[in-house]
Amino acid sequence: KSGGSTAASGAVGGAFSINNLGSRTDPNDANDVIAEIDSSKVTQAGAITIDADMDASILGVAVAGSAALSASTGGGSAFTLAAAGTAASNKIRHNTQARAKNATLEIAAGSGGAVTVTAHDRSEIEAVAGVANLNIAVSASQSAAGIGLGASFAFNDIQNTTSATIVD
């Protein structure tokens, strides 16, 4: 607040969100879902099913705000500047495999059964990034101005491998 000269105020706000599920480069951070029959003999009266399911999700939120107030009551100007920014980075890396390898899979004759090998990936990312600014500039007799700046950025990346195989 200013009685006879220019009054000015400023405010800055920021937020970020980083979410990573799995890694392609770090074997200790691998997210693998593997359903496998390997080097075995399976005899079944009905169906034989090998199924691998991945259901990963990220909800990333980055919200920021800022507020600036300036008042000049005795003949000066009033100016405000409020700025806010957000950034969100979300990554999912998974390996989902269903496989029969070097295996003998036998279904009883006449049972109507079948061998089914399936792999599913339902990975999803939901990201919210936003800003809000409030500027109040008041002057009794001169100019009053408020400037608000805001920027938001969200980077979402899913790079998964999904496979269903029968290998002899």
N, C-alpha and C positions, 0 to 999 in steps of 0.2 A: 504494500500500500504506500502511495506517495501523496504528499500534500501539495506540492507545487512543481514537481519535476516529473520526468518520465519514469514510469514504473514498468518493470519487465520481470518475467519469470519463465522458467523452463523446467521440463520434466522429461525423463527418459525411462522406459521400461523394456524388459526383454525376457524371453523364455525359450528354452529348447527342450526337445525330447529326442532321445536316441534309444531305439529298441532293436536288438539283434537276436534272432533265433537261429542257431547253427552257424557253421563256418565251413567254407570250402578249403581253407588253408590250414586250419588248426585241427589235427586229428583228435585232440582231446575235447573239442567242442563240436563234434559231429552229431547230427541228429539223424540217426538211421532207424528205419522201421523195416525189418526183414522177416518175412514169413517164408520158410524154406524146408523142403525135404531134400536131403543131400545124401547120396550114396546109401540109400535104403530101399527096402522092398516093403510096399504097403499093399495089403490085400483087404478089400472092403466089400461088404455085402451091398452097399448103396453108393452114394456119391462121395468123391474125394474133392475137398475144397481147400485151396491154399489162397488166403486173402490177406493183403497188407493194406492198412488204412492209415492215412495221415490227416489230421484235422487240427492244424496250427492256426492261431489267430493272434493278431496284435491290434490293440486299440491304443493309438498314440495321441496324446493331447498336449498342445503347446499354446497357451493363451497368455497374453500380456496386456497391460493397460498403463496409461499415464494420464495425469491431470495437472493442469497449470492454471493458476488464478493470479490476476494482476488488476489492481485498481488505483486510479489516480483521481483524487477528489478536488485538487486545487489548481487546475489549469494545465496539467501536463497530459501527455499521451500514455496509453497503456498497451503493452504488447505481451503476448504469451506464445510459447512454443512447446508443444508436447509431441514426443515421438516414441513409438514402440515398435518392436520387431519380434518375430518368432521364427523358429526353424525346427523342423521335425525330420528325422531320418529313421526309416523302418526297413529292415531287411529280414527275409526268411530264406534259409538254405536247408533243404532236407533231401534225403535219399530214401525213397520208398520202393521196396522190391518184394515181389512174390515170385518164387521160382521153385521148380523141381529140377534138380541137377543130378545126373548120374543115378537116377532112381528108377525103380520098377514099380509102376502103379497099376494094380489089377483090380478090376471091378467084377463082381460075380455075374456070370451070364444070366440074362433074363431079369436082372434087378432094376433095369431102367436107369441106373446111375450113370454119372459122367464125371470126368475129371475137369475141374474148373480152377483156373489160376487167374486171379485178378489183383490189381493194385489201384488204389484210389488216393488222390490228393485233393483236399478241400481247403488248402491254405488261403488265408485272406488277411488283408490289412485295411483297417479303417483309421484314417488320420484326420485330426481336426487341428488347424493352425489358424489363429486369428488375433487381431489386435483391436483395442478400443482406446480412443483418446478423448479427453474432455478439456476444452479451452474456455476460459471466461476472462474477458478483458473488458474493463469498465473505465470510462473516463467521463468526468463531469462536463468538460468543455472542449477537449481536443479529440484526436483520433484514437480509436481503439481497434486493435487487430489481434486475431488469434490464428495460429498456423498449427495444423495437426498433420503429422506424417506417420504412416504405418506401412509395414511390409511383412508378408508371411510367405514361408516357403516350406513345402513338404516334399520329401523324396521317398518314394515307396518302391521296393524292389523285391520280387520273388523269383528265385532261380532254383527250382527243384528238379530232381530226376525221379521219374516214376516209370517202373517197368514191371511187366509180368511175362515170365519166360519159362519154357520147358526146353532143357538142354540135355542131350544124351551124351 
